[in-house]
Amino acid sequence: MTEQHDRAPSPPDEAGRVFASDRLPLAIAYADLLATEGVVRGLIGPREAPRLWDRHLLNCAVLGDVVPQEASVCDIGSGAGLPGLVLAIARPDLRVTLVEPLLRRTTFLEEVVTALSLPHVDVVRGRADALHGERTFDVVTSRAVAPLERLLQWSMPLVSPDGALVAMKGSNVADEIDAARPVLSEWRCAEPEVLTLGDGVLVHSTHALRVAWADPAQVGWPLAPAKRSSRRRRSR
């Protein structure tokens, strides 16, 4: 990475409640990389740098409260690593895969993983649907990627039978659920659960949406392998 002299703001007191003492220095180093290289490369807006901790790092770290121990996690549309890299920093027990199609972003992610020595993190350049039928995860997460009806189609094929989509969402999450009712039914999903995160830690609590399979014994998704194969043949 190129040398930069700007740094992120000092971590607030709440950071010590979210990150263990041995993980906080990694979070500080990541914040500095976001405030410098992240801004230079257009991954984080310049106005975001002063509020990295409250708006981004702490906001993402509390997602770890609803991720099971030693889970495999896939962060689709990872961008600058939010929330996937933050989860990996806060939770070394997790196995985290960051999926991002843009080269300049995956280059940054790979450099951060190397700089912070995060051996439990894998960076995959590509779209989420490139992994459909190839891999599944205990948790598939995302932040500000797409409305729920589209997010389900990208995420649910990656969710293991006993896993769940756990996406960070804004205050309009109830409206997204209503709009996605037909897709939830098509994908045989259980009733979505809205989770409130960060009470007592964040100035403003945040929301996550958890969607599991209605029946883990009968997981099925519309994009069947036979259909995928036939499409590949037609495209050649």
Contacts in CASP RR format, 6 or more apart in sequence:
PFRMAT RR
TARGET T0000
AUTHOR 0000-0000-0000
METHOD contacts of the structure
MODEL  1
MTEQHDRAPSPPDEAGRVFASDRLPLAIAYADLLATEGVVRGLIGPREAP
RLWDRHLLNCAVLGDVVPQEASVCDIGSGAGLPGLVLAIARPDLRVTLVE
PLLRRTTFLEEVVTALSLPHVDVVRGRADALHGERTFDVVTSRAVAPLER
LLQWSMPLVSPDGALVAMKGSNVADEIDAARPVLSEWRCAEPEVLTLGDG
VLVHSTHALRVAWADPAQVGWPLAPAKRSSRRRRSR
1 33 0 8 1.000
1 37 0 8 1.000
1 111 0 8 1.000
1 115 0 8 1.000
2 37 0 8 1.000
2 40 0 8 1.000
4 36 0 8 1.000
4 37 0 8 1.000
4 40 0 8 1.000
5 36 0 8 1.000
6 35 0 8 1.000
6 36 0 8 1.000
6 39 0 8 1.000
6 49 0 8 1.000
7 32 0 8 1.000
7 35 0 8 1.000
7 36 0 8 1.000
8 28 0 8 1.000
8 31 0 8 1.000
8 32 0 8 1.000
8 34 0 8 1.000
8 35 0 8 1.000
8 49 0 8 1.000
8 52 0 8 1.000
8 53 0 8 1.000
9 31 0 8 1.000
9 50 0 8 1.000
9 51 0 8 1.000
9 52 0 8 1.000
9 53 0 8 1.000
11 24 0 8 1.000
11 27 0 8 1.000
11 28 0 8 1.000
11 31 0 8 1.000
11 53 0 8 1.000
12 53 0 8 1.000
12 54 0 8 1.000
12 58 0 8 1.000
14 58 0 8 1.000
14 201 0 8 1.000
14 202 0 8 1.000
15 24 0 8 1.000
15 27 0 8 1.000
15 53 0 8 1.000
15 57 0 8 1.000
15 58 0 8 1.000
16 24 0 8 1.000
17 201 0 8 1.000
18 58 0 8 1.000
18 61 0 8 1.000
18 62 0 8 1.000
18 90 0 8 1.000
18 201 0 8 1.000
19 26 0 8 1.000
19 27 0 8 1.000
19 61 0 8 1.000
19 89 0 8 1.000
19 90 0 8 1.000
20 90 0 8 1.000
23 89 0 8 1.000
23 90 0 8 1.000
23 92 0 8 1.000
26 89 0 8 1.000
26 116 0 8 1.000
26 118 0 8 1.000
27 57 0 8 1.000
27 61 0 8 1.000
27 86 0 8 1.000
27 89 0 8 1.000
27 90 0 8 1.000
29 115 0 8 1.000
29 116 0 8 1.000
30 57 0 8 1.000
30 85 0 8 1.000
30 86 0 8 1.000
30 89 0 8 1.000
30 112 0 8 1.000
30 116 0 8 1.000
31 52 0 8 1.000
31 53 0 8 1.000
31 57 0 8 1.000
33 112 0 8 1.000
33 115 0 8 1.000
34 43 0 8 1.000
34 44 0 8 1.000
34 49 0 8 1.000
34 52 0 8 1.000
34 56 0 8 1.000
34 80 0 8 1.000
35 44 0 8 1.000
35 49 0 8 1.000
35 52 0 8 1.000
37 43 0 8 1.000
37 108 0 8 1.000
37 111 0 8 1.000
38 44 0 8 1.000
38 80 0 8 1.000
38 108 0 8 1.000
39 45 0 8 1.000
39 46 0 8 1.000
39 48 0 8 1.000
39 49 0 8 1.000
41 104 0 8 1.000
41 108 0 8 1.000
43 79 0 8 1.000
43 80 0 8 1.000
43 104 0 8 1.000
43 105 0 8 1.000
43 108 0 8 1.000
44 52 0 8 1.000
44 80 0 8 1.000
48 55 0 8 1.000
48 56 0 8 1.000
54 202 0 8 1.000
54 203 0 8 1.000
56 82 0 8 1.000
56 86 0 8 1.000
57 86 0 8 1.000
58 201 0 8 1.000
58 202 0 8 1.000
59 83 0 8 1.000
59 168 0 8 1.000
59 202 0 8 1.000
59 206 0 8 1.000
60 82 0 8 1.000
60 83 0 8 1.000
60 84 0 8 1.000
60 86 0 8 1.000
60 87 0 8 1.000
60 143 0 8 1.000
60 168 0 8 1.000
61 83 0 8 1.000
61 86 0 8 1.000
61 87 0 8 1.000
61 89 0 8 1.000
61 90 0 8 1.000
62 197 0 8 1.000
62 198 0 8 1.000
62 201 0 8 1.000
62 202 0 8 1.000
62 206 0 8 1.000
63 83 0 8 1.000
63 86 0 8 1.000
63 87 0 8 1.000
63 141 0 8 1.000
63 166 0 8 1.000
63 168 0 8 1.000
63 197 0 8 1.000
63 208 0 8 1.000
64 87 0 8 1.000
64 90 0 8 1.000
64 91 0 8 1.000
65 197 0 8 1.000
65 198 0 8 1.000
66 166 0 8 1.000
66 195 0 8 1.000
66 197 0 8 1.000
66 208 0 8 1.000
66 210 0 8 1.000
67 73 0 8 1.000
67 87 0 8 1.000
67 91 0 8 1.000
67 94 0 8 1.000
67 139 0 8 1.000
67 141 0 8 1.000
67 166 0 8 1.000
68 138 0 8 1.000
68 139 0 8 1.000
69 93 0 8 1.000
70 93 0 8 1.000
70 94 0 8 1.000
70 95 0 8 1.000
71 94 0 8 1.000
71 95 0 8 1.000
71 137 0 8 1.000
71 138 0 8 1.000
71 139 0 8 1.000
72 94 0 8 1.000
72 95 0 8 1.000
72 97 0 8 1.000
72 137 0 8 1.000
72 138 0 8 1.000
72 139 0 8 1.000
72 160 0 8 1.000
73 84 0 8 1.000
73 87 0 8 1.000
73 94 0 8 1.000
73 95 0 8 1.000
73 96 0 8 1.000
73 97 0 8 1.000
73 137 0 8 1.000
73 138 0 8 1.000
73 139 0 8 1.000
73 140 0 8 1.000
73 141 0 8 1.000
74 96 0 8 1.000
74 97 0 8 1.000
74 99 0 8 1.000
74 128 0 8 1.000
74 131 0 8 1.000
74 135 0 8 1.000
74 137 0 8 1.000
74 139 0 8 1.000
74 140 0 8 1.000
74 141 0 8 1.000
74 158 0 8 1.000
75 81 0 8 1.000
75 83 0 8 1.000
75 84 0 8 1.000
75 85 0 8 1.000
75 87 0 8 1.000
75 96 0 8 1.000
75 97 0 8 1.000
75 98 0 8 1.000
75 99 0 8 1.000
75 141 0 8 1.000
75 142 0 8 1.000
76 99 0 8 1.000
76 128 0 8 1.000
76 140 0 8 1.000
76 141 0 8 1.000
76 142 0 8 1.000
76 145 0 8 1.000
76 154 0 8 1.000
76 155 0 8 1.000
76 158 0 8 1.000
77 99 0 8 1.000
77 100 0 8 1.000
77 101 0 8 1.000
77 128 0 8 1.000
77 142 0 8 1.000
77 145 0 8 1.000
78 84 0 8 1.000
78 85 0 8 1.000
78 98 0 8 1.000
78 99 0 8 1.000
78 100 0 8 1.000
78 105 0 8 1.000
78 109 0 8 1.000
79 98 0 8 1.000
79 100 0 8 1.000
79 102 0 8 1.000
79 105 0 8 1.000
79 109 0 8 1.000
80 105 0 8 1.000
80 108 0 8 1.000
80 109 0 8 1.000
81 98 0 8 1.000
81 100 0 8 1.000
81 109 0 8 1.000
81 112 0 8 1.000
82 143 0 8 1.000
83 141 0 8 1.000
83 143 0 8 1.000
83 168 0 8 1.000
84 96 0 8 1.000
84 98 0 8 1.000
84 141 0 8 1.000
85 96 0 8 1.000
85 98 0 8 1.000
85 109 0 8 1.000
85 112 0 8 1.000
85 113 0 8 1.000
85 118 0 8 1.000
85 121 0 8 1.000
87 94 0 8 1.000
87 96 0 8 1.000
87 141 0 8 1.000
88 94 0 8 1.000
88 96 0 8 1.000
88 118 0 8 1.000
88 120 0 8 1.000
88 121 0 8 1.000
89 116 0 8 1.000
89 118 0 8 1.000
92 120 0 8 1.000
94 120 0 8 1.000
95 120 0 8 1.000
95 122 0 8 1.000
96 120 0 8 1.000
96 121 0 8 1.000
96 122 0 8 1.000
97 121 0 8 1.000
97 122 0 8 1.000
97 123 0 8 1.000
97 124 0 8 1.000
97 135 0 8 1.000
97 137 0 8 1.000
98 106 0 8 1.000
98 109 0 8 1.000
98 121 0 8 1.000
98 122 0 8 1.000
98 123 0 8 1.000
98 124 0 8 1.000
99 124 0 8 1.000
99 126 0 8 1.000
99 127 0 8 1.000
99 128 0 8 1.000
99 131 0 8 1.000
100 106 0 8 1.000
100 109 0 8 1.000
100 123 0 8 1.000
100 124 0 8 1.000
100 125 0 8 1.000
100 126 0 8 1.000
101 125 0 8 1.000
101 126 0 8 1.000
101 127 0 8 1.000
102 125 0 8 1.000
103 125 0 8 1.000
106 123 0 8 1.000
106 124 0 8 1.000
106 125 0 8 1.000
109 123 0 8 1.000
110 123 0 8 1.000
112 118 0 8 1.000
113 121 0 8 1.000
113 123 0 8 1.000
124 130 0 8 1.000
124 131 0 8 1.000
127 154 0 8 1.000
128 154 0 8 1.000
128 155 0 8 1.000
128 158 0 8 1.000
129 154 0 8 1.000
129 157 0 8 1.000
131 157 0 8 1.000
131 158 0 8 1.000
132 157 0 8 1.000
132 158 0 8 1.000
132 223 0 8 1.000
132 228 0 8 1.000
133 157 0 8 1.000
133 225 0 8 1.000
133 228 0 8 1.000
135 158 0 8 1.000
136 158 0 8 1.000
136 159 0 8 1.000
136 160 0 8 1.000
136 161 0 8 1.000
137 158 0 8 1.000
137 159 0 8 1.000
137 160 0 8 1.000
137 163 0 8 1.000
138 160 0 8 1.000
138 162 0 8 1.000
138 163 0 8 1.000
138 164 0 8 1.000
139 163 0 8 1.000
139 164 0 8 1.000
139 165 0 8 1.000
139 166 0 8 1.000
140 155 0 8 1.000
140 156 0 8 1.000
140 158 0 8 1.000
140 159 0 8 1.000
140 164 0 8 1.000
140 165 0 8 1.000
140 166 0 8 1.000
141 165 0 8 1.000
141 166 0 8 1.000
141 167 0 8 1.000
141 168 0 8 1.000
142 151 0 8 1.000
142 155 0 8 1.000
142 167 0 8 1.000
142 168 0 8 1.000
143 167 0 8 1.000
143 168 0 8 1.000
144 168 0 8 1.000
145 151 0 8 1.000
145 154 0 8 1.000
145 167 0 8 1.000
146 154 0 8 1.000
147 176 0 8 1.000
147 179 0 8 1.000
147 180 0 8 1.000
148 167 0 8 1.000
148 169 0 8 1.000
148 173 0 8 1.000
148 176 0 8 1.000
148 177 0 8 1.000
148 179 0 8 1.000
148 180 0 8 1.000
148 183 0 8 1.000
148 192 0 8 1.000
148 209 0 8 1.000
149 176 0 8 1.000
149 179 0 8 1.000
149 180 0 8 1.000
149 182 0 8 1.000
149 183 0 8 1.000
151 165 0 8 1.000
151 167 0 8 1.000
152 165 0 8 1.000
152 180 0 8 1.000
152 183 0 8 1.000
152 184 0 8 1.000
152 187 0 8 1.000
152 189 0 8 1.000
152 211 0 8 1.000
153 183 0 8 1.000
153 187 0 8 1.000
155 165 0 8 1.000
155 167 0 8 1.000
156 165 0 8 1.000
156 187 0 8 1.000
156 189 0 8 1.000
156 211 0 8 1.000
156 213 0 8 1.000
156 221 0 8 1.000
157 221 0 8 1.000
157 223 0 8 1.000
159 165 0 8 1.000
159 212 0 8 1.000
159 213 0 8 1.000
161 213 0 8 1.000
161 216 0 8 1.000
161 217 0 8 1.000
161 219 0 8 1.000
162 216 0 8 1.000
163 212 0 8 1.000
163 213 0 8 1.000
163 216 0 8 1.000
164 210 0 8 1.000
164 211 0 8 1.000
164 212 0 8 1.000
165 209 0 8 1.000
165 210 0 8 1.000
165 211 0 8 1.000
165 212 0 8 1.000
166 195 0 8 1.000
166 208 0 8 1.000
166 209 0 8 1.000
166 210 0 8 1.000
167 208 0 8 1.000
167 209 0 8 1.000
167 211 0 8 1.000
168 206 0 8 1.000
168 207 0 8 1.000
168 208 0 8 1.000
169 176 0 8 1.000
169 194 0 8 1.000
169 207 0 8 1.000
169 208 0 8 1.000
169 209 0 8 1.000
170 206 0 8 1.000
170 207 0 8 1.000
171 207 0 8 1.000
173 194 0 8 1.000
173 207 0 8 1.000
173 209 0 8 1.000
174 194 0 8 1.000
176 209 0 8 1.000
177 184 0 8 1.000
177 192 0 8 1.000
177 194 0 8 1.000
177 209 0 8 1.000
184 192 0 8 1.000
184 211 0 8 1.000
186 222 0 8 1.000
187 220 0 8 1.000
187 221 0 8 1.000
187 222 0 8 1.000
188 213 0 8 1.000
188 214 0 8 1.000
188 215 0 8 1.000
188 218 0 8 1.000
188 219 0 8 1.000
188 220 0 8 1.000
189 211 0 8 1.000
189 212 0 8 1.000
189 213 0 8 1.000
189 214 0 8 1.000
190 211 0 8 1.000
190 212 0 8 1.000
190 213 0 8 1.000
190 214 0 8 1.000
192 209 0 8 1.000
192 210 0 8 1.000
192 211 0 8 1.000
193 209 0 8 1.000
193 210 0 8 1.000
193 211 0 8 1.000
194 207 0 8 1.000
194 208 0 8 1.000
194 209 0 8 1.000
194 210 0 8 1.000
195 207 0 8 1.000
195 208 0 8 1.000
195 209 0 8 1.000
195 210 0 8 1.000
196 205 0 8 1.000
196 206 0 8 1.000
196 207 0 8 1.000
197 205 0 8 1.000
197 206 0 8 1.000
197 207 0 8 1.000
197 208 0 8 1.000
198 205 0 8 1.000
198 206 0 8 1.000
199 205 0 8 1.000
213 219 0 8 1.000
END
